[in-house]
Amino acid sequence: MRSAAVVGTGLIGTSIALALRGRGVTTYLIDTDPEAARTAAELGAGVAGTPREPVDLAVIAVPPQHVAAALREHQLLHLAHDFTDAASVKEAPQRDAARAGCDLSRFVGGHPMGGREQSGPLAARDDLFRGRPWVLTPSSHTRARTVARARELAELCGARPVVMAHAEHDAAVALTSHTPHLVSSLLAARLLPAEASRLGLAGQGLQDVTRLAAGSVDLWTDILATNAAAVADVLAEFAHDVHLMVDVLRALGATQEPQQRSVPLDTLSAVLLRGVQGRARIPVRGTGGLGVGAAYATAPRGV
């Protein structure tokens, strides 16, 4: 790949551009906020502005609900020979792109599985995707050349390309990324009415489980709304477990009689054990699996 364009110079887009520039790819930076594109350019991510002739590949690095519109716009402008995106939801943007009349033969969905809690170009890193999976979701319309260029993009960024179906991807990230963010936010919200004296006892554990809640509200509203059904399925199962634990803890708190505590104690221990076992299944970074995706791009105005 000799040339590329990145549409959306937030954390993800600028990190992609930095990685490409580090591999000698001429990269152009486009954003609805010109200042964001200039900032990314000053970081060494590429040239702010549009190329004079079509580049090999354009990356649409905007929030999920805006992928189709941005793809349509830049295909009409002949920005690139082929297109991919970096959104963390794949089924809805693909459907929207079809409805918008985009050229689906020259588009393949993509999702680099890396991110940070910070957003914007200043948070970007050229190694953000190194050793991480990079999901590609070709449709029945996608030509082989387009998939090959998207695969090359992932490899230039140090990532490992993984091909998945759109729905399979969305179900996977609902479990591994989207629901964890929502649960983290729900727990962090419980701290709002807490007395300061109680919060003064907070340790690293609370910091760890609420870390994700620091993400962009606008971006995560977009992500969760776009993947709502898949997230709701995971959250419903989680809610069932929460209600079970409420009943168990109520039972334990209501009596000190050993014979009445044995069953709820066994249930509590079983849940904690399943937690230990579940966490052990998370692949170590660089060995495979899907990681947590974070911010994408400077959102289009009004988002």
C-alpha positions in Angstrom: 0.0 0.0 0.0 1.5 3.3 -1.1 -1.2 5.8 0.0 -4.2 5.9 2.4 -6.7 8.4 3.8 -8.1 8.4 7.3 -11.6 10.1 7.7 -11.9 11.0 11.4 -8.8 11.9 13.3 -9.8 10.9 16.9 -7.9 8.3 18.9 -8.5 5.4 16.5 -8.1 7.2 13.2 -5.0 9.1 14.3 -3.4 5.9 15.8 -4.0 4.2 12.4 -2.5 7.1 10.6 0.6 7.2 12.8 1.2 3.5 12.3 0.8 3.9 8.5 3.2 6.8 8.4 5.7 4.8 10.4 5.6 2.2 7.6 6.2 4.8 4.9 2.6 5.0 3.6 1.6 8.5 2.4 -1.5 9.3 4.5 -4.1 12.0 4.3 -6.1 13.2 7.2 -9.8 14.3 6.9 -12.1 15.4 9.7 -15.3 17.5 10.1 -13.2 19.4 12.7 -10.2 20.9 10.8 -8.4 21.6 14.0 -8.5 17.9 14.9 -6.9 17.0 11.5 -4.3 19.7 12.0 -3.5 18.4 15.4 -3.1 14.9 14.0 -0.8 16.2 11.3 1.3 18.1 13.8 1.8 14.7 15.6 3.2 13.3 12.4 0.2 11.3 11.4 0.1 12.6 7.8 -1.1 15.5 5.7 -4.2 17.4 6.7 -6.5 17.6 3.6 -7.7 15.5 0.6 -5.4 13.9 -1.9 -5.3 15.1 -5.6 -6.0 11.6 -6.8 -7.6 8.5 -5.3 -5.5 6.7 -2.6 -5.3 3.0 -2.4 -7.5 2.7 0.8 -9.6 5.0 2.9 -10.4 4.2 6.5 -13.7 5.6 7.8 -12.9 6.2 11.5 -16.1 7.7 12.7 -18.8 6.5 15.2 -21.0 3.6 14.0 -24.1 5.6 13.2 -22.1 7.9 10.8 -20.2 5.3 8.9 -22.6 4.9 6.0 -23.0 8.6 5.4 -19.3 9.2 5.5 -18.7 6.2 3.2 -21.2 7.4 0.7 -19.8 11.0 0.7 -16.2 9.9 0.1 -17.0 7.3 -2.4 -18.8 9.9 -4.5 -15.7 12.1 -4.1 -13.5 9.3 -5.4 -11.3 9.5 -2.3 -10.0 6.0 -2.6 -10.1 2.8 -4.7 -11.2 0.8 -1.7 -12.8 1.6 1.7 -12.9 0.1 5.2 -14.1 1.4 8.5 -13.0 1.1 12.2 -16.4 1.1 14.0 -17.0 -1.3 16.8 -20.4 -2.3 15.4 -20.6 -4.0 12.0 -24.2 -5.2 11.2 -26.0 -1.8 11.3 -23.4 0.2 9.4 -23.3 -2.5 6.6 -27.1 -2.4 6.4 -27.1 1.5 6.4 -24.5 1.5 3.7 -26.6 -0.7 1.5 -29.6 1.5 2.0 -27.5 4.6 1.2 -26.5 3.2 -2.2 -22.8 2.8 -1.3 -20.6 0.7 -3.6 -20.4 -2.4 -1.4 -18.0 -4.2 -3.7 -15.3 -1.7 -2.6 -16.1 -1.7 1.1 -15.2 -4.1 3.8 -16.1 -3.6 7.5 -13.2 -3.4 9.9 -12.7 -3.2 13.6 -9.2 -2.8 15.2 -9.5 -4.3 18.7 -7.6 -1.7 20.6 -8.3 1.5 22.4 -7.9 3.7 25.5 -10.2 5.6 27.8 -8.9 8.9 26.5 -10.2 10.3 23.2 -9.0 12.6 20.5 -5.8 12.8 18.4 -3.5 13.7 21.4 -4.3 10.3 22.9 -3.2 8.4 19.8 -0.3 5.9 19.7 1.4 4.3 16.7 1.5 0.9 18.6 -2.1 0.9 19.7 -3.0 -2.1 17.7 0.2 -4.0 17.9 -0.5 -7.7 18.6 -4.3 -7.1 18.7 -7.0 -8.8 16.5 -8.3 -6.6 13.7 -11.7 -7.9 12.6 -12.7 -7.8 9.0 -16.3 -8.5 8.0 -16.6 -8.8 4.2 -20.0 -9.1 2.7 -21.1 -11.2 -0.3 -20.5 -8.1 -2.4 -17.0 -7.4 -1.3 -14.3 -7.9 -4.0 -11.1 -9.8 -3.1 -8.9 -6.9 -3.8 -10.7 -4.8 -1.2 -10.3 -7.5 1.5 -6.6 -7.8 0.6 -6.0 -4.1 1.1 -7.8 -4.1 4.4 -5.8 -7.1 5.5 -2.6 -5.3 4.6 -3.8 -2.2 6.6 -4.2 -4.4 9.7 -0.8 -5.9 9.2 0.9 -2.6 8.6 -0.5 -1.5 12.0 1.0 -4.6 13.6 -2.4 -6.3 14.1 -3.7 -9.8 13.4 -6.5 -9.9 10.8 -9.5 -12.0 11.8 -12.4 -12.6 9.4 -15.9 -12.8 11.0 -19.5 -12.4 10.0 -21.2 -9.1 10.9 -23.6 -10.6 13.5 -20.9 -12.8 15.0 -18.7 -9.8 15.5 -21.5 -7.8 17.1 -22.4 -10.6 19.5 -18.7 -11.0 20.5 -18.1 -7.3 21.2 -21.4 -7.1 23.1 -19.9 -9.7 25.5 -16.3 -8.6 25.6 -16.6 -4.8 25.2 -19.9 -3.1 25.1 -21.7 -4.7 28.1 -18.5 -4.4 30.3 -18.5 -0.6 29.5 -22.2 -0.3 30.5 -21.8 -2.3 33.7 -18.8 -0.2 34.6 -20.8 2.9 34.1 -23.7 1.6 36.1 -21.4 0.8 39.0 -19.6 4.1 38.8 -23.0 5.9 38.9 -23.7 4.4 42.3 -20.9 6.5 43.6 -22.7 9.8 42.9 -24.9 9.9 46.1 -22.1 8.3 48.3 -20.7 10.4 51.2 -17.2 11.6 50.7 -16.1 9.8 53.8 -17.0 6.5 52.2 -15.3 7.3 48.9 -12.2 8.1 50.9 -11.8 4.4 51.5 -11.8 3.5 47.8 -8.8 1.5 46.6 -7.4 0.2 43.4 -10.2 -2.4 43.0 -12.8 0.4 42.5 -10.5 2.2 40.1 -10.1 -1.0 38.1 -13.8 -1.9 37.8 -14.9 1.7 37.0 -12.1 2.6 34.6 -14.2 2.1 31.5 -16.8 4.5 32.7 -14.4 7.4 31.9 -15.0 6.9 28.2 -16.7 9.5 25.9 -20.5 9.7 26.7 -21.4 10.7 23.1 -19.4 7.9 21.5 -20.6 5.2 23.9 -24.2 6.3 23.5 -23.7 5.8 19.7 -22.0 2.4 20.2 -24.5 1.0 22.6 -27.5 2.3 20.7 -26.2 0.8 17.4 -25.6 -2.6 19.0 -28.5 -2.4 21.4 -30.1 -5.9 20.8 -26.9 -7.8 21.3 -26.0 -5.8 24.4 -29.5 -6.3 25.8 -29.1 -10.1 25.5 -25.9 -10.1 27.5 -27.2 -7.6 30.0 -30.3 -9.7 30.6 -28.2 -12.7 31.5 -26.1 -10.5 33.8 -29.2 -9.1 35.4 -30.4 -12.6 36.1 -27.2 -13.3 38.0 -27.4 -10.0 39.9 -30.9 -10.8 41.0 -29.8 -14.3 42.1 -27.0 -12.7 44.2 -29.4 -10.3 45.8 -31.6 -13.2 47.0 -28.5 -15.1 48.2 -27.1 -12.2 50.2 -30.5 -11.3 51.6 -30.8 -14.9 52.9 -27.3 -14.8 54.4 -28.1 -11.5 56.1 -31.4 -12.7 57.5 -30.0 -15.6 59.6 -27.0 -16.8 61.5 -28.2 -20.4 61.8 -25.6 -22.7 60.2 -28.2 -25.1 58.7 -30.0 -22.2 56.9 -26.8 -20.6 55.6 -25.2 -23.7 53.9 -27.1 -23.5 50.6 -26.7 -19.8 50.0 -23.1 -20.0 51.0 -22.5 -22.8 48.5 -24.3 -20.7 45.8 -22.2 -17.6 46.6 -19.0 -19.7 46.4 -20.0 -21.3 43.1 -20.6 -17.8 41.6 -17.2 -16.6 42.7 -15.6 -19.7 41.4 -17.2 -19.2 38.0 -15.9 -15.7 38.0 -12.3 -17.0 38.6 -12.8 -19.5 35.8 -14.3 -17.0 33.4 -11.5 -14.5 33.9 -8.9 -17.2 33.2 -10.4 -17.6 29.7 -9.5 -14.1 28.7 -6.5 -14.4 26.3 -3.3 -12.7 27.3 -2.7 -9.7 25.0 -0.9 -10.7 21.8 -2.1 -14.4 22.0 -5.5 -14.0 20.4 -9.1 -13.2 21.2 -11.0 -9.9 21.0 -10.1 -6.9 23.1 -11.9 -3.8 24.2 -12.5 -1.2 21.5 -12.6 2.4 22.6 -13.0 5.8 20.9 -12.9 6.2 17.2 -12.9 9.6 15.8 -13.8 13.2 16.3 -17.6 12.8 16.0 -19.4 14.6 13.2 -20.9 17.9 14.4 -24.1 17.3 16.5 -22.9 13.9 17.9 
